[in-house]
Amino acid sequence: MLTREHELLKDTVREFAEREVRPPARDLDERQGFNPAIFHRIGSLGLLGVTIPENFGGGDMDILGATLCMEELGRVCASTALSYLAHSILCVHNIHANGNEAQKNKYLPDLCSGKKIGAMAMTEPDHGSDAMGLETKAVLEGNEYYLTGRKMFITNGTDADTIVVYASTGNDRQISSFIVEKKFSGFSVGKKLSKLGMRASPTCELIFDRCRVPKENVLGKLHEGIDQMQRTLNVERITISGISIGIAQAALEDSLDYAKERKQFGKPIGDFQLVQKMLADMYTWLEAARSLTYRAAKAQDAGEGSTSLASACKVYASEIATQACLHAIQILGGYGYCKDYNVERYLRDAKLMEIGAGTSEVQRVLIAKQLLKSNL
């Protein structure tokens, strides 16, 4: 299923993740820390812009390659994987896919090297699943736009230097995106949120109080924000499924190790059929989710992607990740409920995958609507 190039990428990221990302993962989760230095080290691999050309400092890989990176990072630290996704897909890939040459030349090299950290701001306090109901406004005055509004649940928001921001620029269907720098007048970071999971991936509110944005920082063309948003969301849903797969993989690996070592009634608990059933289910779900996600990534790379396929892999991978983590905790018993083992962290992280990038409920609505329009 994977090319030799993809296999090499997967192996490289796994070795890096084991060496650099796994060791501090539990401590960062415990104290809600963030490790920006890791971005510099990922940048040295050319992976902060995994989907963009080498002349900008990127990895010149495809969506499947990006998904593999998410999977391997998510296997050891889902928080790092989530921040990596917000940077490499929602910001870097977004700018490359929709920006002009001047914007690419100005922003991509520093983002790809890790000198700057990226984010995307779409969700608002009163508009989560209703992405079209943005209240943030952008008004042109002379050669500058003034952005006014608030964004909520923004991954990397506390540390981001460059942020792609969506705002209304006319009527209800006229939305545009802007490249905002943290140094722009009128921009500020609000409250950092304390979360159940993904605690080492900073999330916060962003505030725009007549934030001054140069006219040339409109990303792409004016009023094209909805199309840009939809294309970016499809890529996000596929690649974020990689994180879910990574979490499910970690849950299975930890469960297998424990089932082989833990003895009850004089034999390993892996000999008990009910434990075997849970392990078998976890493996089956994981392989199915991986196959579906890789298929969606390949279709996207071939220009044959669809919202229904992207949503299908996202909803399935996220839900089996949560269930796999519940099985892992059950297999480990009381130890699985304690922070001395990692499976409780996996569960807390996995739950976000059913919410972020569009809830499971929204994904099912999108799938159904496309099916009803098709001739299947």
C-alpha positions in Angstrom: 0.0 0.0 0.0 2.9 2.4 0.8 5.7 3.3 -1.6 9.3 2.8 -0.7 9.4 6.6 -0.1 6.5 6.5 2.2 8.0 3.6 4.2 11.2 5.5 4.6 9.3 8.6 5.8 7.3 6.5 8.3 10.5 4.8 9.6 12.3 8.1 9.9 9.5 9.8 11.8 9.0 6.8 14.1 12.7 6.8 15.0 12.6 10.6 15.6 9.4 10.3 17.7 10.8 7.5 19.9 14.0 9.5 20.5 12.8 13.1 20.8 9.0 13.1 21.4 8.2 10.1 23.7 10.6 10.9 26.6 9.0 14.2 27.7 5.4 13.4 26.7 4.0 12.3 30.1 5.6 15.3 32.0 4.4 17.8 29.4 0.9 16.4 29.7 1.0 16.6 33.5 2.0 20.3 33.6 0.2 21.4 30.4 3.6 22.3 29.0 4.6 23.0 25.4 7.9 22.2 23.8 8.4 24.7 20.9 12.0 23.4 20.5 10.6 20.3 19.0 9.4 22.3 16.1 13.0 23.3 15.3 14.0 19.7 15.3 11.0 18.6 13.2 11.9 21.4 10.8 15.4 20.0 10.4 13.8 17.0 8.9 12.0 19.1 6.4 8.6 18.0 7.8 7.1 21.3 9.1 6.0 21.9 5.6 5.7 18.2 4.7 3.3 18.8 1.7 5.1 21.8 0.1 8.1 22.1 -2.2 11.7 21.9 -1.1 12.5 25.4 -2.3 10.4 26.7 0.6 12.1 24.3 3.0 9.3 21.8 2.8 9.4 18.0 2.5 7.8 17.8 -1.0 5.6 15.0 0.1 1.8 14.3 -0.4 -1.2 14.1 1.9 -0.5 10.4 2.5 3.0 11.4 3.7 1.5 14.0 6.0 -0.9 11.4 7.4 2.0 9.0 8.1 3.8 11.8 10.1 0.6 12.4 12.2 0.3 8.7 12.8 3.9 8.2 14.1 3.8 11.4 16.2 0.4 10.5 17.5 1.6 7.1 18.6 4.0 8.6 21.2 2.4 12.0 22.0 -0.9 13.0 20.5 -0.5 16.6 21.8 2.7 17.1 19.8 0.9 15.6 16.7 -2.0 18.0 17.1 0.2 21.0 17.4 2.2 19.7 14.4 -1.1 19.4 12.4 -2.2 22.9 13.2 1.2 24.2 12.1 1.9 22.1 9.0 -1.6 21.6 7.6 -3.9 24.4 8.9 -1.3 27.1 8.5 1.6 26.1 6.2 -0.3 23.9 3.7 -3.1 26.4 3.7 -0.8 29.3 2.8 0.9 27.2 0.1 -2.4 26.0 -1.4 -4.2 29.4 -1.4 -1.5 32.1 -1.2 0.2 34.1 -3.9 3.9 33.9 -4.6 4.7 36.9 -2.5 2.9 35.5 0.5 4.6 32.1 0.1 8.1 33.6 -0.2 7.4 35.8 2.9 6.0 33.3 5.3 6.8 29.7 4.3 10.6 29.6 4.9 10.4 30.6 8.5 7.4 28.4 9.1 9.1 25.4 7.5 12.3 25.9 9.5 10.5 26.1 12.8 11.7 29.7 13.4 8.0 30.7 13.4 5.0 28.7 14.7 1.8 28.6 12.8 -1.9 28.2 13.6 -5.4 28.7 12.1 -8.3 30.6 13.6 -11.8 29.7 12.5 -13.9 28.5 15.4 -15.6 31.2 17.5 -17.1 31.2 21.0 -20.7 31.0 19.7 -20.0 29.2 16.5 -18.4 25.8 16.7 -19.9 23.4 14.2 -21.5 26.4 12.4 -18.4 27.4 10.6 -20.3 29.7 8.2 -21.8 31.8 11.0 -18.7 33.8 11.7 -19.1 37.0 13.6 -15.5 38.2 13.2 -15.6 41.1 10.7 -12.9 42.5 8.5 -13.5 46.0 7.2 -11.3 47.7 4.6 -10.1 51.2 5.5 -7.6 52.6 3.0 -4.8 49.9 2.5 -5.6 48.0 5.7 -8.3 45.7 6.9 -9.5 46.0 10.5 -10.4 42.7 12.1 -12.8 42.7 15.0 -14.0 39.6 16.9 -12.9 36.6 18.9 -11.7 33.1 18.1 -11.9 30.1 20.5 -10.2 26.7 20.9 -7.2 27.8 18.8 -4.5 25.2 18.8 -1.0 26.8 19.1 -2.7 30.1 19.7 -0.6 31.0 22.7 2.7 30.6 20.8 1.8 31.2 17.2 3.7 33.8 15.2 1.6 33.4 12.0 -2.1 32.7 12.0 -4.5 32.1 9.1 -7.7 33.9 10.3 -11.2 33.6 8.7 -13.5 36.6 8.9 -16.7 37.9 7.3 -16.0 40.5 4.5 -19.5 41.1 3.3 -22.8 39.2 3.5 -23.3 35.7 5.1 -21.5 33.9 2.3 -18.7 36.3 1.8 -15.8 35.1 4.0 -12.2 35.7 3.4 -9.0 34.5 5.1 -6.1 36.7 6.3 -2.5 36.1 7.3 -2.1 37.7 10.7 1.1 38.1 12.6 1.1 38.2 16.4 2.9 41.6 16.3 0.0 43.3 14.5 -1.7 46.1 16.4 -5.0 45.1 17.9 -4.2 41.4 18.2 -3.9 39.7 21.6 -4.0 36.2 23.2 -6.9 35.5 25.6 -7.2 32.8 28.2 -5.3 29.6 27.8 -7.7 26.7 28.3 -7.2 23.9 30.8 -8.3 20.7 29.0 -9.1 17.0 29.7 -6.7 15.8 27.1 -4.2 17.1 24.5 -2.8 19.0 27.5 0.7 19.5 25.9 -0.9 21.2 22.9 -1.8 24.8 23.9 -5.3 26.0 23.2 -6.6 29.5 23.8 -8.9 32.3 22.8 -7.6 34.9 20.4 -8.9 38.5 20.4 -9.0 40.9 17.5 -9.7 44.5 18.5 -9.6 46.4 15.3 -6.5 44.4 14.4 -4.7 46.1 11.6 -3.9 43.7 8.7 -2.3 44.9 5.5 -4.4 44.6 2.4 -1.7 42.3 0.8 -2.3 39.8 3.6 -5.6 38.7 2.3 -4.9 35.0 1.6 -5.6 34.3 -2.0 -8.6 36.4 -3.3 -11.2 38.3 -1.4 -14.4 36.3 -0.6 -12.8 32.9 -1.4 -12.6 31.9 2.3 -15.4 29.3 2.1 -13.9 27.3 -0.7 -10.5 27.6 1.0 -12.0 26.4 4.2 -13.7 23.4 2.7 -10.6 22.3 0.9 -8.4 22.7 4.0 -11.0 20.9 6.2 -10.9 17.9 3.9 -7.2 17.7 4.2 -7.4 18.2 8.0 -9.9 15.4 8.4 -7.7 12.9 6.6 -4.5 13.9 8.3 -6.0 14.2 11.8 -7.3 10.6 11.3 -3.6 9.7 11.3 -3.4 10.9 14.9 -6.3 8.7 15.8 -4.6 5.7 14.2 -1.5 6.5 16.1 -3.3 6.6 19.4 -5.1 3.3 18.7 -1.8 1.7 17.7 -0.2 2.8 21.0 -3.2 1.5 23.0 -2.9 -1.9 21.2 0.8 -2.1 21.8 0.6 -1.3 25.5 -2.3 -3.8 25.9 -0.4 -6.6 24.2 2.7 -6.0 26.4 0.6 -6.0 29.6 -1.4 -9.0 28.6 1.8 -11.0 28.0 3.4 -10.0 31.3 0.5 -9.7 33.8 -0.4 -13.0 35.4 -3.6 -14.0 37.2 -4.6 -17.4 38.4 -1.2 -18.6 37.5 -1.1 -17.6 33.8 -0.8 -14.5 31.6 -4.1 -12.7 31.2 -3.6 -12.9 27.5 -4.6 -16.5 27.8 -8.1 -15.5 28.8 -10.6 -15.4 25.9 -12.3 -12.2 26.9 -9.0 -10.4 26.9 -8.2 -12.0 23.6 -11.5 -10.7 22.2 -10.6 -7.1 23.2 -7.2 -7.4 21.6 -8.6 -8.9 18.4 -11.3 -6.1 18.2 -8.6 -3.4 18.7 -6.5 -4.9 15.9 -9.4 -5.3 13.5 -10.6 -1.7 14.1 -7.1 -0.3 13.7 -6.4 -2.1 10.4 -9.8 -1.0 9.0 -9.3 2.6 10.1 -5.8 2.6 8.7 -6.9 1.2 5.3 -9.8 3.7 5.0 -7.6 6.7 6.0 -4.8 5.7 3.6 -7.4 5.3 0.8 -8.8 8.8 1.5 -5.3 10.3 1.5 -4.4 8.6 -1.8 -7.7 9.8 -3.4 -7.0 13.3 -2.2 -3.5 13.2 -3.7 -4.9 11.9 -7.0 -7.5 14.7 -7.2 -10.3 12.3 -6.6 -11.0 13.1 -3.0 -14.4 13.9 -1.6 -15.9 15.3 1.6 -17.7 12.0 2.2 -14.5 10.0 2.1 -12.6 12.4 4.2 -15.4 12.6 6.8 -15.8 8.8 6.8 -12.2 8.1 7.7 -12.3 10.9 10.3 -15.4 9.7 12.1 -14.4 6.0 12.0 -10.7 6.5 13.1 -11.7 8.8 15.9 -14.3 6.6 17.3 -12.3 3.4 17.2 -9.4 5.2 18.8 -11.6 6.1 21.8 -13.0 2.5 22.0 -9.5 1.0 21.7 -8.3 3.2 24.6 -11.3 2.0 26.7 -10.4 -1.6 26.0 -6.7 -0.8 26.9 -7.8 0.6 30.3 -10.0 -2.5 30.9 -7.2 -4.8 30.1 -4.8 -3.0 32.4 -7.5 -2.8 35.1 -6.7 -0.5 38.0 -3.2 0.2 36.6 -4.8 1.5 33.4 -6.7 4.1 35.5 -3.5 5.4 37.0 -1.0 7.9 35.6 1.9 5.5 36.1 0.8 4.0 32.8 0.1 5.8 29.5 -3.3 4.4 28.5 -5.3 6.9 30.6 -3.6 9.7 28.7 -4.4 8.0 25.4 -8.1 7.9 26.3 -8.1 11.6 27.3 -6.3 12.6 24.0 -8.5 10.3 21.8 -11.8 11.9 22.9 -10.9 15.2 21.2 -10.6 13.4 17.9 -14.4 13.0 17.9 -14.8 16.7 18.4 -12.0 18.6 16.6 -12.1 19.2 12.8 -15.8 18.7 13.0 -17.7 16.5 15.4 -18.7 12.9 14.6 -22.3 14.1 14.3 -21.3 16.7 11.7 -19.3 14.2 9.8 -22.3 11.9 9.5 -24.5 14.7 8.2 -21.9 15.6 5.6 -21.6 12.0 4.5 -25.3 11.5 4.3 -25.8 14.7 2.3 -23.2 13.6 -0.3 -24.7 10.1 -0.5 -28.2 11.5 -1.2 -26.8 13.6 -4.0 -25.0 10.8 -5.6 -26.1 7.9 -7.8 -24.7 5.1 -5.6 
